[in-house]
Amino acid sequence: MDERAQEQRHAPSPQALLLALRRTGPLSPDGLAAQFRMSRTAVLQQLRTLAAQGLVERRSLRHGVGRPRHLYDVTDRAQPLLPASYDRLAVTLLGAVRDVGGTDLISRVFEARREAQVRAVRERLESRGLVEAPLAERARELAEIQTEQGYVCELREDDGLHLVEHNCPIHQVATDAPAACDAEIRLFSEILGVEVVRERHIASGARCCEYRLLEDAGGTADTRA
């Protein structure tokens, strides 16, 4: 393996570079190269890629005669790629809500969240001319919305209509507060105007959350799979 290929193999991840800039930046390409034991050219290549994505910005610093020195630092857009503990914070806040008002207050909190989600989803359906669209089209758009929220959702139509979420971005919250999942079922039912039956549940140990849509029924149902 040649030297360039070996360097690329051991190159730091984009997140590692961003974290280094967050911790000790702004830094020059030389500074980062020394920190990661890479060539300046290799580091500069990664920095240019991150800059093109809007994750880092370059600043020019003049120091006497000659060409300015270039320093790189993270932008606000890089924050989602850095370590975070939002899930832990959410669980802690839910515990505080429970201490103040019990499970009833938690249910009211998620109900308020559901109402806000219903308004947002309906506005999107209206803006895309899908309010009166067939159920499958509306469900497909809802799956896209859920995917944008981190649920990695798809609509399956092989045996009826099923919304399948392959990820739970609020897993700790859902495990600690079943009201979150109950609100999601009501959200789907209200948006789509059909009965929604949960057949599989990540928070209960399944690989995904799966919801069957019953076009000829009304209301909601729940099976704790």
C-alpha positions as CSV (number, residue, x, y, z in Angstrom):
1,M,0.0,0.0,0.0
2,D,1.5,3.4,-1.0
3,E,1.9,6.3,1.3
4,R,-1.1,8.2,0.0
5,A,-3.5,5.3,0.2
6,Q,-2.3,4.5,3.7
7,E,-2.9,8.1,4.8
8,Q,-6.4,8.1,3.3
9,R,-7.2,4.8,5.1
10,H,-6.3,6.4,8.5
11,A,-7.8,9.8,7.8
12,P,-10.0,11.2,10.5
13,S,-13.7,11.2,10.0
14,P,-15.4,14.6,9.2
15,Q,-16.9,14.5,12.7
16,A,-13.4,14.1,14.2
17,L,-12.2,17.2,12.3
18,L,-15.2,19.2,13.3
19,L,-14.8,18.2,16.9
20,A,-11.1,19.2,16.9
21,L,-12.1,22.6,15.5
22,R,-14.8,23.0,18.1
23,R,-12.4,22.0,20.9
24,T,-9.3,24.0,20.0
25,G,-10.2,26.1,16.9
26,P,-9.9,28.1,14.9
27,L,-7.0,26.2,13.5
28,S,-4.8,26.3,10.4
29,P,-4.4,23.3,8.1
30,D,-0.9,22.9,9.5
31,G,-2.3,22.8,13.0
32,L,-4.8,20.1,12.1
33,A,-2.2,18.1,10.1
34,A,0.0,18.0,13.2
35,Q,-2.8,17.0,15.4
36,F,-3.9,14.1,13.2
37,R,-0.4,13.3,11.9
38,M,-1.5,13.8,8.3
39,S,-0.1,15.8,5.4
40,R,-1.2,19.4,5.0
41,T,-2.6,18.5,1.5
42,A,-4.8,15.7,2.9
43,V,-6.2,17.9,5.6
44,L,-6.8,20.8,3.3
45,Q,-8.7,18.5,1.0
46,Q,-11.1,17.5,3.8
47,L,-11.5,21.1,4.9
48,R,-12.5,22.2,1.5
49,T,-15.1,19.5,1.3
50,L,-16.5,20.6,4.7
51,A,-16.4,24.2,3.6
52,A,-18.4,23.4,0.5
53,Q,-21.0,21.8,2.7
54,G,-21.2,24.9,4.9
55,L,-19.8,23.1,7.9
56,V,-16.6,25.1,8.3
57,E,-15.5,28.5,7.3
58,R,-12.2,30.0,6.4
59,R,-10.8,33.2,7.9
60,S,-7.8,35.2,6.8
61,L,-5.4,36.4,9.5
62,R,-2.7,38.9,8.5
63,H,0.5,38.8,10.5
64,G,3.1,41.2,9.1
65,V,4.3,41.2,5.5
66,G,3.4,38.3,3.2
67,R,0.4,36.2,2.5
68,P,-2.3,36.0,5.1
69,R,-2.6,32.9,7.3
70,H,-5.8,30.9,6.8
71,L,-7.7,29.6,9.8
72,Y,-10.7,27.3,9.8
73,D,-13.5,27.0,12.3
74,V,-16.9,25.3,12.5
75,T,-20.1,27.0,11.6
76,D,-23.5,26.7,13.2
77,R,-24.6,24.2,10.6
78,A,-22.0,21.7,12.0
79,Q,-23.7,21.5,15.4
80,P,-26.0,18.5,14.6
81,L,-22.9,16.5,13.7
82,L,-21.3,17.0,17.0
83,P,-22.0,14.9,20.2
84,A,-25.3,15.8,21.8
85,S,-27.4,14.5,24.7
86,Y,-30.9,15.7,23.6
87,D,-32.5,12.3,24.4
88,R,-31.1,12.3,27.9
89,L,-32.2,15.9,28.4
90,A,-35.7,15.1,27.1
91,V,-36.0,12.1,29.5
92,T,-34.8,14.3,32.4
93,L,-37.4,17.0,31.5
94,L,-40.1,14.4,31.3
95,G,-39.2,13.2,34.8
96,A,-39.5,16.7,36.0
97,V,-42.9,17.1,34.3
98,R,-44.1,13.9,35.9
99,D,-42.9,15.1,39.4
100,V,-44.8,18.3,38.9
101,G,-48.1,17.0,37.4
102,G,-48.0,13.2,37.2
103,T,-48.6,11.1,34.1
104,D,-51.7,13.2,33.3
105,L,-49.5,16.2,32.6
106,I,-47.2,14.2,30.5
107,S,-50.1,13.0,28.4
108,R,-51.3,16.6,28.0
109,V,-47.8,17.6,26.9
110,F,-47.7,15.0,24.2
111,E,-51.2,15.8,23.2
112,A,-50.2,19.5,22.6
113,R,-47.2,18.3,20.6
114,R,-49.5,16.1,18.5
115,E,-51.9,19.0,17.8
116,A,-49.0,21.1,16.6
117,Q,-47.8,18.2,14.3
118,V,-51.3,17.8,12.9
119,R,-51.4,21.4,11.9
120,A,-47.9,21.2,10.3
121,V,-48.7,18.1,8.4
122,R,-52.0,19.4,7.1
123,E,-50.4,22.6,5.9
124,R,-47.9,20.5,4.0
125,L,-50.5,18.3,2.4
126,E,-52.5,21.4,1.4
127,S,-49.5,23.1,-0.1
128,R,-48.8,20.0,-2.2
129,G,-52.5,19.5,-3.2
130,L,-52.8,16.2,-1.4
131,V,-55.7,16.9,1.0
132,E,-58.2,15.1,-1.2
133,A,-55.7,12.6,-2.6
134,P,-56.1,8.8,-2.2
135,L,-55.1,7.3,1.1
136,A,-51.9,5.8,-0.4
137,E,-50.7,9.1,-1.7
138,R,-51.3,10.9,1.6
139,A,-49.7,8.0,3.6
140,R,-46.7,8.2,1.3
141,E,-46.3,11.9,2.0
142,L,-46.7,11.2,5.7
143,A,-43.9,8.6,5.5
144,E,-41.6,11.2,3.9
145,I,-42.4,13.6,6.6
146,Q,-41.6,11.0,9.3
147,T,-38.3,10.2,7.5
148,E,-37.4,13.9,7.6
149,Q,-37.9,13.6,11.4
150,G,-35.5,10.7,11.7
151,Y,-37.9,7.8,11.7
152,V,-36.7,6.2,8.4
153,C,-40.3,5.6,7.4
154,E,-41.7,3.9,4.3
155,L,-45.2,3.0,3.0
156,R,-45.6,-0.7,2.2
157,E,-48.4,-1.7,-0.1
158,D,-47.8,-5.4,-0.6
159,D,-50.5,-6.6,1.9
160,G,-52.6,-3.6,2.4
161,L,-51.2,-0.3,3.5
162,H,-48.5,-0.3,6.2
163,L,-46.4,2.6,7.6
164,V,-43.1,1.1,8.7
165,E,-40.6,3.1,10.8
166,H,-37.2,1.6,10.9
167,N,-35.8,3.9,13.5
168,C,-37.0,5.7,16.6
169,P,-35.2,9.0,17.1
170,I,-36.8,9.4,20.5
171,H,-36.2,5.9,21.7
172,Q,-35.4,6.7,25.3
173,V,-38.3,9.1,25.5
174,A,-40.7,6.5,24.0
175,T,-39.5,3.8,26.4
176,D,-39.9,6.1,29.4
177,A,-43.2,7.7,28.3
178,P,-45.7,5.5,26.4
179,A,-47.8,8.6,25.8
180,A,-45.3,9.6,23.1
181,C,-46.2,6.5,21.0
182,D,-49.9,6.7,21.8
183,A,-49.9,10.3,20.5
184,E,-48.2,9.1,17.3
185,I,-51.0,6.6,16.6
186,R,-53.6,9.3,17.0
187,L,-51.6,11.6,14.8
188,F,-51.6,9.1,11.9
189,S,-55.3,8.3,12.4
190,E,-56.3,12.0,12.4
191,I,-54.2,12.9,9.4
192,L,-55.2,10.0,7.3
193,G,-58.8,9.6,8.5
194,V,-58.6,5.9,9.0
195,E,-58.2,3.3,11.8
196,V,-54.5,2.7,12.7
197,V,-53.4,-0.6,14.2
198,R,-49.9,-0.9,15.6
199,E,-48.5,-4.3,14.8
200,R,-44.8,-3.9,15.8
201,H,-43.2,-1.6,18.3
202,I,-39.5,-0.7,18.7
203,A,-39.9,0.4,22.3
204,S,-41.3,-3.1,23.0
205,G,-38.3,-4.8,21.5
206,A,-39.2,-5.2,17.8
207,R,-36.9,-4.2,14.9
208,C,-39.4,-1.5,13.7
209,C,-42.6,0.2,14.4
210,E,-45.3,-1.0,11.9
211,Y,-48.8,0.5,11.6
212,R,-51.5,-1.1,9.5
213,L,-54.0,1.4,7.9
214,L,-57.6,0.2,7.7
215,E,-59.3,2.3,5.1
216,D,-62.8,1.0,5.8
217,A,-62.8,1.7,9.6
218,G,-62.7,4.7,11.8
219,G,-60.8,5.5,15.1
220,T,-57.6,3.9,16.3
221,A,-56.5,0.6,17.8
222,D,-53.3,-0.5,19.4
223,T,-51.7,-3.9,19.7
224,R,-48.5,-3.9,21.9
225,A,-46.2,-6.0,19.7
